[in-house]
Amino acid sequence: MGVNLYDQKCGQRGSDQETSGSLSLTHFLFTEPSFLCRGGCHGDGEQLLGACRLESNVRYNHDGEAHNLEVFGQGEALLQGSVLEDLEDRLHFFIEGYLQGFQVLCDLADGFSGLGSKVTEMLQDSYGGRGILSWELAPVSHPDTVSDERELYHLLNYSLGMVHMANNSSFVCLLTLKGGLGGRPMSDNPRNVYFCLLHPSLWYHSSSVLALALDSLIVPRLRYNSASMWEFAEALAVSGRKESAYGALPFPMAQGSSLPDTLGDCANTLLWKPLSACPEQGDELQSLVSQLRPGMQPPTPLHSLDCREDVLASYINAHYPATPCSVQLVSSPSKLTPPFPQIFSQSLGPQGFLQSQAHPPQLCPSLLLRVHTSLHSSPALGPWLLELQRGASALDPRRIAPSFLSRGTELADFQESRKQLGLLVRCYPVPLSTSSTEMD
């Protein structure tokens, strides 16, 4: 789990930005970021001044039978003593003058779900006027190595952590390559990333992809004269809805082609895949292909636009015609260097373009990659929230996981979290197959 602290100097809205962002329900980004931004310079000299990694203060055994940090209550109990003192010391360093807000990255599957919930609660109580952006992470599960009891723990942790962090954050977005959070999803294989050779049993594969996506998603926040953190959250947090993330990692552009060429070839489909366990389809799918007289082959409408931002915006608006959006494009590609794993297909050349023939395997010290990511405030999260609520409602921890309640979590807290999940589900259109009894 990490808590990133942002300097106010990194995010002041300029006069030229007044027409974008604040009224947008959907933020789209076509960018090529650096691999990870826990510190140092980013992009055009923006700087992330502080990162507090609480896991460095917590001793636990990840895979063994003893000293596991596997349940919500254990994590809640950690925010005291030296851990709390260290966090407060880091916060106080930024309080005078420059603290704009917080970005919390937290694994929901284990006890860090409880720790993240207590951290966001403390931040909300002490700095409620600042932006609190929470990114909730869920690893790809391992059915061959994870016991049924631990899977139940994961589901309980998901439901409790989702509710607690949502109640105390300005902005919440789930990031995962997992097919869902409720019980056993249809698929635990991270197949929703283009041209990636991910191994589901290697968590550093999926976490590297999510780190790349996250770095891209927060570029608008770190650029000069960007919106403040609370404005960023307010633009996307509509009617109580939480955010979903999508990405094309990498963006599938062929050698020698242009952005209009690539998007024009995919006029009837969406290029991005879900990164939040939600459906792949868009809300309102429409075609960009115009009706032409026989024998005429003019360029697509996208080729008539003057700049790449307009090209991307036109493609997006065709698929989401009723949804306001904000588009930002960064021209420099992402340079991926070790220890980023070599997980991309050999169809990608060193410059990140698709090639007609796969290049021979070779040790490449770096790869330039083009990335598309987007944040949506849309109904897409409704199905997986409903799935999570159904899975949690079917469990009685007193019977199937009594040890979960023996480590600090009260039964009343779990029952309240199920009710709160139901309220979150009500922020989205209800599927026709769902009864009011299931919603309650």
N, C-alpha and C positions, 0 to 999 in steps of 0.2 A: 504494500500500500504506500502511496506517496501523496504528500500534500504540497502543491506548488504555490508559491507566493509571488504575486505579480506586482511589479513596480508601476505606479501611476503614470510614469513617463512613457511607458510602453503602449498606452492605450488612450489617447486623447482624441475625441472626435473633432475633425477639422471642418471648416465651412464647406469644403467640396464634398463632404460625405453626408450632408444632411438629407439627401434624397434616397439613400440606400440603407438597408439594414433595419431601421427602427420599426417599420411597418411590415417587414417581410415575415411570412409564416414559414418559409422554406429558404434555407441558405445552401446554395450550391457552390462548390469550389472545384476548379480545375487547376491543379497545382503540382509542382514537383518539389517537395520539401527535402530537408535533410532527414536522416534516419530517426533521431530521437532528440527531444529538446528538454532535457532535465536541467540544462544549464548552458552557459556560454552564449555566443552570438548566434543569431538566427536570421536568415534572409538578408534584408538590407541593413543589418546592423542592430536589429532589435535584440534586446537581451533579457533573458529570463534570470532574474537576480537571485532567486532562492528556491531550493527544493528540500523539503524535509522528508526523508525516507524513514518512516516509523518502523519498518520491518528490521532496520539495523539495530533497533533497541529491544527487539523481541526475540527471545530464544525459544525455538520450538523444533520438533522433529517432523519433517514433512512426510516421510514415507514409513517411518517405523511404527511400532505398536505403542510406544510410550512417549509422553511429552508432546502429544499432538495438539495443535491448535485447530480443532475441527468443528467446534460448535459456537454459535452466536454468543452465548453467555460468557464463554471464556474471553472472547475478544472485548466485550463490554467491560469486563473487570480489569483489563490491561491499562486503561487510560487513568492511571493514578501513579503516584510515586515518581520514579525517575523518568518514565515515559511521558507523563503529563508535564513534568518540569522541563524536559528537553523541548517539547512542543511549544510551551509557553515562552521559553527563552528565545526560540527562533521567531515566534510571532512578534515579540516585543521589539526585536531588531528592526522590523519593518513598520511598526505602528506609526512612528512620527513622520507624517508628511506624505509618504509614497505608497502605502499599502492600498491597493485598489480592490483586491478580492482574492479568492482562493480557488484553486483547482484541485479536486480530490480524486485520486485514482485508487480504486478499491476492488479487491477480489471478493465477490459475493458468495463463493462456494464454501468457504471455510470460516474460521473464527475471525478473520479480518473483516468479515461482514459486520460483526458486532463492534469491532474497533472503529471502523469507518462510520458507523452510525453514531457512536459517541463523539467522534471528532466533529462531524457535521452538526450535531446538536450543540456542542460547545461553541463552534464558530457562529452558529445562528444566534445563540444567546448573547454572545459577546460582540459580534460584528454583523448584526442582522442587516444593516444598511449596505453592506458590501456584497458583491456578487460571489456566489458559491456555486461553482460548476462541478458537478459530480459525474464522473465516468465510472460506471459499474461494469466490472469485467467478469466474465464467466469462462473458465477453460473448457476445452473439449474433453469430455469424459472418456474414461478408459474402461469399457465394460469387462474386459478380460482381467483387470487388476483391481478394480474398485469393488468392495463388498456391497451387498444390498443395503446393509445398515448405513454405510457411509453415503450411499446415494440418497437415502432418506434424510441424512443430515444435510446434504447439499440442498435438497428441496426446501427444508425448513429454513436454512440459512438464506436462501434466495428470497423467500417470502418475507421474512423479518427484515432483511437488509434493504430490500426494495422499498418497503413502506417507510422505514425509519429515515432513510436517506432522502427519499422523495419529499417527506414532510419538512425537512430541514435544509433543502437546497433550492437555489434559484433556478437551476437547470439540471436535468438528469438525462443521461443517455447510456443505454446498455451497449457494450461492445463485446461481441463474441462471434466465433465461427461455429458455435454449437447450434444444432437445429431447433432447439427449444429448451425451456427450463422446467416444464411440468412433467414429472415422472420421466419416462424414457421417450425422448424425442424420436421422430421418424428416422432420423439419421444423425449419427455423431461424427460422421466424416466431414471434415472441412472442405467440401467440394465447391464452395461458392466463391472461389477466387480464380480468375482467369490465369491460365498459363503458370500455375504454381504447382509444385510437386510436394505438397504438404504431407507429412507423416503424422497421423492422428495420435500416435503415442509419444510424440516429441513436443512437449508444450512450448519449447523455445521456438519452434516453427510458427505456431499460431500466434504466439505473443509478439514475434517479430513483425508479422503482418499487421497486427492490431496497433503496434507502436508506430509503424509507418503510416497507417490510416489516421491515428490520433494526431501525429505531427502535422499532417496535412489539414485536418479538420480545424485546428486552432490557429492556422496561419492568419486568418482575418483578424484574430484577436491580438496578434503580436506585431502587425504591421503598423508603421507610423501613421498617426492620425486615425487610428481605428476607433470603433465604438468602445465604450467602457464595458466592463464585464457585466454590470447589471443591465445595460442596454442590450448587450448580446443575448443575455438570458431572456429578457423581456420580449425581444422580437420573436423568439421561438416558443416560449411557454404560453400557449394559447388555450384558454378554457380548461386548465388543469392537465392538459396533455403533456406527456413526456416525449423526448426526442428519439428518433431512430436514425441510424447511420447507414449509408450505402457507399460502395466504392468499386472502382475498377482498378485493380492492383495487379498488374500494370494496366494503363490505358492502352488498348490494342490498336496501335497505329503502325501501319506497314512502312517499310523503308521507301522513301520517295513520295509518300502520300501527304495530303494536307488534312487539317482538321475537318473541313467540309467533306472531303472524300470519305474519311472514316465515319463521320456521323451520318452522311448520306447513305452509306452502305448498310447502316443499321437503323433506317428510318422507322421500321415497324417494331423494333425491339428496344429494350433499355440496355445500355451497356454496363450499368453498374449492378452489383450483387449486394444482398443484404448483409450488414455487419451487426445487426441487432436482433437476430432470430425472428425476423418478420418476413412477410411474403415478398417475392421478387417483382411482381407486377406493379405498374404504376396505378394511380388512382383513376386516371381518365386517359386511356391509351388512344391516341389518334395518330394517323399517318402523316408524314411529311411529304409523301409523294404526290405531286400535282397531276391533274388530269391533262394529258398531252395529246395532241392530234397524232395519228399514226405517221410514222416516218420521221418525226421530229425528236432529236436527242439533245436538247439544250442542257446546260448545267442545272443542277438542282437549285432550289431557292436558296439553299445555304451558301452556294458559291457567289451569289450576288451581294452578300453582305460585306461590309468594309473591314470589320475587325473581328478577331477571334472571340472576344466577349459576346458580340452580337450573334455570332454563329452558334455558340454554345447556348445562349439564352433562347434563341429561336428553336433549337432542338428540344430544350427543356420545356418551353411553353407549349410545344405541340403535344407533349405527353401529359402535361399538367396545366391545361389552359385556364383553369379557374383559380390557380394558386399563385399568389405573388411570390417572387423569388428574387434573390440577390446573387449575382454571379461575379466571381473574381478569378482571374487567371494570372498565374505567376510563370514567367517564361523560362527560368533556369531549371533543368531537370534535377531530380534527386540523385545524389551520388551515394550509393550503398557500398560500404567498405566493411571488412571484417571488424567485429564478429557477427555482422548480419549474415545469416546462413544462406548458402547457395541453393535456393529453393525454386528458382524460376526455370521455366522450360528452356531447352536449348534452341527453341524457335526464336528466342529473343537474342538479338545481337548485343554487343558491348554498349551500344548507344541506346539500348532500350527499344529498338524498333523490331517489329515482326519481320522475319526473313522467310523467303519462299522455301529455303532449304535449311534444316537445322545445322548449326555449326558444330564441329567436333568437340567433345568434352575437353575442357581445359580449365586450369586454375586461373580464374580472373580476379585480380586484386580489387577491382571496383566495377560497378555497374551503374550506368545512368538510366534512371527510370522515370517515366511519366505516369502520373497518378491522378485519378479523378475521385473525389470524395464529396459527399453531400450530407447535410443534416435536414431532416424532414420533421415538421410538426404535422403529422397526418394520421389517419385512422389505422395505419399499418400495424401499430403496436397492439391494437385491441385484441387480435386473436391470441398472441402469446401471453398477454396479461391474463386473459380468460383461461388459457391453458394452465398458467401458474396458479391461478385462484382455484381451479378445479382440483389440481394436484394437491395443493395444500389443504383444501377442505376435506379431501378424502382421507387425510391422515389424522390419527389420534395418537399424539406422542406419548401419552400415558401408557398405551398398550404396545406400540411398536418401537418406541425409542425413549424409554424412561430415563436413560442416562443423559439424554439431551436436556431434560428439565432439571436434572440434578446438578447442572453446572451453571446455574444463575438465571436461566430464563423461566419466568412464571408462565403457567398455563394461560392465565388471563392475557398476558402479552401476546401469546401466539393467537389466541382467539380474536383479539383486537386487530392484529395484523391481517387476518383473513377478512375482517369487515372492511378495513382500509383498502385492501386489494379490490374488493367489490366496488368501492367508491371510485377507484382509479379506472376500473373497467367501464363504469358508467360514463366516463368522459369520451367514449368511443361508440360508434354505431354498433348496435347489438346484432350479431348474426341471426338470420331467420330461424336457424335450428336451435337457438338458445332460449330456454324458458325463463320466466321471471324468477322461478324457484332457484334455478342455478345461479342467477345473478345475486340473489340474496344469500 
